[in-house]
Amino acid sequence: MRITPVLIVLFSFLLSSPLYGQLEKGSFLLDIRGQTGYDSEEDFFIPRLYAKVGYFPMPGLAVGIRVGGYGHLMSGRNFGDAMYGGFARYYFNPGSENYFFYGELEAGVIANYQESQDTRTLPIIQPTVGADFLTEEFVIIEGALGISIIENPNTGQMRFNNFVMRIGWKTLISETSREIFDEMREENESYFRSGTVSLSSGFVLNSDFVPERFLATPITDFPFSSESINYNNLSDNRSNYFSFNAGVGFFLSDKTMFGLNMGITNFGGSDTEATTTLFSIEPSLRYYLSLGENNRTHLYFRGGYEFGGLNIEGLGSEYSYGYANGGVGINYMLNPGTALELGVDYGWMNVSEAILATESFNVIKFNYGLRVFL
């Protein structure tokens, strides 16, 4: 594949002149999501982490790091995949205070680890173009299109691998957001009120407890990003990967939020692998308590019921499950529209027609990342 036209497009972005204040020098671009599941019956952990942290050394230019990965930690059966690298993103102004286009270039390494084998690493380059909508100086709603260029593990040559589409959100911590944050604290304004909408991005729980699926999946088929919607299509039609994992919350009052988490993952399109579809949906309620008058720290209690299932086309292997759970956590406000969230959930999962060794077991989830409020 010739990548020269792609580089020309990216360099053309670098020649543009940004004239705006939102994406100012010293701002931070953040996207951090993670979860660790623990099965007390089988005694194994499943950690996931996706993070993208950028800093603006000059207006319109963000540079930073991106990491993503999945692990299965069980004595004698440890394995996992991870991507780590750096990125540079350059914005240019289309004549609006809220809409921006950007070009981005990421470069890094994908590593595949299995306890009984040597770790395999493959370099990867991902040029993308995207558009951002900036809401109230705090939250960025983002869409991107790009390609992946990755080393062929058989020949060692760099080759065009797949088409990538992503839709998600990020938070922007700028001087403007800090000033508005301080004004809200001085005026004793509530961060949450009836009608506030919350966005989060989660993971399909049942996929974590079907490790056999991941053992048979080529590592280059995984998206290593945290956007709520991902679509990857490998260039030689070996497979395609689509995932939708997102949560939306609606505040019924300034303390009570109704939430709905949804997840769909479809992996298939190969001549040698059956199509796998996973789905989940979880309604929940969450109650917030502020720790101090107009304090940026909030304690929350939650309860929910998740149900979903898995289907492997052509193999007749499928199951459904239910997961009743409750939890507690803390939100620490970074700006008026973003909170750093830490929490733990505990519940009992019941599985019907299971391909697992046990049909019911305890599950603990540790959640960490960012939650945004609109």
N, C-alpha and C positions, 0 to 999 in steps of 0.2 A: 504494500500500500504506500502511496505517496502522501506524506504528511505536510509537505511544503505549503499547500494552500491553507491548511489549518493554522500554521504558524504565521502566515502573512496576515490572516484575519486577526489573530491575537495581537500582533505587533501594531496593527492599525488602531486598536484600542489604546495602546500605550502612547500614541501620538496625539490623542484627544486631550482637550483642556477642560477639566472639571471646574465648575463655578457654583458651589453650593456649600451650605453650612452643616447639613445633617451628618454627612460622612466626613467629619472633620478630623484633623490630626489629633492623635491621642485617644481616639475612640476604640472600643473593643467590639468585635463581632463574635458572638458565642452561640454554640449549639452543643449541648451535652446531655446525653440520655444513657441510662444504664439500668441493668437489672441483674440480680443474682438469684436463681432459684435453687432451693435445697429440698431434696427428697429424704425425709427422715427414715423411711423404710429401707431404702437401698443405700443410704449414706453417700450421696454424691452431690456436688455443686455444679451449677451451670451458669457461669458468669457471661454477661454481655456488656460491651461498652462501645459507644459511638460518640466521638467528640471532635469538634472543630472549633478552634480558637484562633482568632485573627486580631492583629493590631494594625492601626492606621499610622504609619510613620509620616505620611503626608496625606492631604485631602484626597479621597477617592481611591487610594491604594491600600489594600489590606494584605498582609503577609502573615503566615502562621503555620500551624500544624494540624494534621488530621489523623486520628487513629480510630480503628474499628476492629471488632473481633468477637469471636464466640469460642467458648471453651466447655469441655466436659471433663470434670475433675473427679476421678474415681480411681482408687488404688488399682494399679495394673492395667487400666484402660483409659488413661489420660490422652486426650487429643484436642485439637483446636485450630482455628484459622485466625489470622490477624493481618491487618494492613496498617502501616505507619509511614508517614511521609510529610511533605510540606506543600504549601500552595501559595500562589500569588494571584490576587484578584484585583482587577482594575475597573472602576465604574466610570461611565461618562453620562453626562446630563442630557436627557432628551427634551429639556425645556419644561420640566415639571418639578415641584417640590417633593412629590411623593413617589414618583415612578422613576426607576433607574434601570439601565441595562449594564451588563458587565461581561467581561471575558475573564476566564480563569484557567490556570494551568496547574495541575497537581502532578507530583511525581513522588513515587515511593516504592515500597517493597511489600509484597504479599508473602506471608510465611505460613506454611502448613506444618503442624507439629503432630506427630503420633509417637506414643511412648516407645513403641517397638521399632521405630524407624528413624532415620536421620531427618532432621528438619529441612524442608525444601523451601527455598525462597525464589521469588520471581519478581523482577523489576516491572513497574507499571507506570504508564504516563496517561493522564486523563485531561485532555482539553475540553472545556465546556463553555457555552454561552448561556446567559440567563437573564431574567428580569426580576426586579424586586419592587414590591409595594410596601412603603414605609407607613405604618399606622401610628399616629400620635407620638412620633419620635422614639418609640420604644421597641416595636416589634416589626420584623420584616417577614412578609409572606413572599415566598420565593419559588420560582420554577426554573428548571435548567434542562438543556439538551446537550449531549456530548458523545464522545466515543472513548473507548479504552484501547490502548496500545500496550500489549503485554508480551513478555518473552515466551516463546514457544518452548515448553519443557522438553520436547523431543529434539528440536534442532538448535535451540539456543538463540534463535533469531527473533528480533522484535517484529510483531505482526499485529495487524488490526484484529481486535478481538470481538468487540460488541458495541452496540448502540445503547445509550443510557438516557433515560428520562427520569427526572426527580421533581417532586413537588413537596414543599415543606415550609418550615418557618425557622427563623433565627431571632435572637435578641440583639439590640444595639445599645451599648452603654456609652453615651457621649456626654459632653459637658452640658448640652441642652437637657438631656434626661436627668442628669444629676441636679440641675437647678430646679426643674419641675418637681422632682422628688423632695427636695428640701422645702419647697413652698407648701407641698401637701402636708408635710410633717408639722410645719409651723402653724398652719391653719387647722390642724387636727382633722383632716379629711380622712374618710375611710377608704382603704384600698379596694374593698369589695362592697358592692351594693346590689340590690335586686336588679336583675337584667344583665349583670356582668357575664361575659362569655369567657370560658377558659379553654385553652388548647394544650394537648399533650400528645406524645407519641409513645406507644408501648410496643409490646411483642405478643405474638400469638402464643399463649401458654402451652398448648398441647404439643407444639413442635419441639419444645425443649425436652420432652420426655419420650421422644422417638429417635434415639441417637442413631439407629441403623440407617435412617434416611441420610444423615450427614456423612456417614462413612462411605457411602457410594456416590457422593456428589463431587464432581470436580471443583476445586477451590475457585477457579476463575468464574464460576457461575454465580457466586455470591456477591450481592451489593454490600459494600462496606461503608455505608453511610446511614444517617439517622433520619432522612426525610420520610414523611408519612407515606408518600407514594413513590414506589420505585419500579422501573421496568428495564430489564436488561435483555437484549436479544443477541445471541452469539452469531458472528458473521457467517459461520459455516453451517448454520441451522442445527447445531448439536442440541441446543436447548434454548428456552426462554424462561425468564423469571419475572413474575409480577407479584408485588406485595403492597397491601394497604394496611397500615397499622396506625391507628390514630384514636384519640379520645377527645370528646368535647364535653364541657360542663356548662351548666346554666344555673346562676345563683337565684334561688327562690327568695332569699332574703340576704342580708349582709353577712350572714353566718352559715347558711345552709345551701349546699350546691348539689344538684342532681347531675350525675355524670353518666356517659355512655361511651364505653370503649369498644372498638370494633377491630377485627383483624381478618384479613384474607391473604393467603399465600398460595400461589399456583406456580408449580415448577414442572416443566415438561417440554415436549416438542422434539425429543430425541428418538432415534430408531431403536436404541438399546435400553432406554429408561422409560418406565411408565410415568404418566402424568400424576403428580401428587398435588392434592388440593387440601389446604387446611383452612379452617374458619373458626372464629370465636366472636362472641358478643357478651358484654358485661354491663348491665345497669347497676348503678351504685348511688349511695348517698354519702355526703361528706359534711361534717360540721366543724367550723373553724372557731378557735378561741384566740384572741389577741393576748400576747404576753406583755402586758403593760399598756398604758394609755398611748394610743397612736404608735405602738411599737412596730417595727418592721418584721418582727418574728411572730409567727402564728403557729399554734398547735392545732392539729386536726385529727378527728376520729372518722373512720369510714367503715362501711359495710357494703358488700356486693355479692352478686351471684353470677359467675361466668359459666357459659355453656358453649360447646362447640364440638368439632369433630374432624376427622381425617378420612380421606378417600384416596386410594391408589388405583388408578384406572387399569383394568385388565388383570389385576392380581387378586381381586376380591378381598383385599385387606382394608378394613375400615373400622372405625370406632367412633363413639360419641362419649362425651364426658360432661360432668357438672362439677363446679368448684365453688362451694360456699365459703366465703372468707370475710375477715374483718381486719382492721389494721389501725395503726397510729403513725403520725409523722410530723414533721416540722417544715414549714415554708419560711424562708428567709428572703425578704424582698431586696433585690438588687437595684431595681428602679421601679417606678409605678406600674409597669406592665410585665415584670418578670420576677419570678421567685426561684431560688435554689431550693430544691425539694429533696428531702431525705425521709424515707419511711420504711416500714416493715408490715407485711401482711401475713396472716396465718389462716390456713383453711384445710378442709378435707375434700379430696377429690375422689369421685366415684366414676369409674370407667366401665362402659358396657361393650361387649364384644372386643375386649382388649387384646392387643398383640403383645402387651407387656406381661411381666411375670405376676403382677398383683393387680387386682381390680379396684382396690381402694387404698389410699395412702395419704399421709399428711404432707402438705407442701408449704414451705415458707418462702416468701419473696421479699428480697431487699431491693428497694427502688431508689434511684438517685438520678438527678438531672435537673432540667429546667422546665418550669411551667409558665405559660404566658397568659395574660389577662387582657381582654379587649373591651 
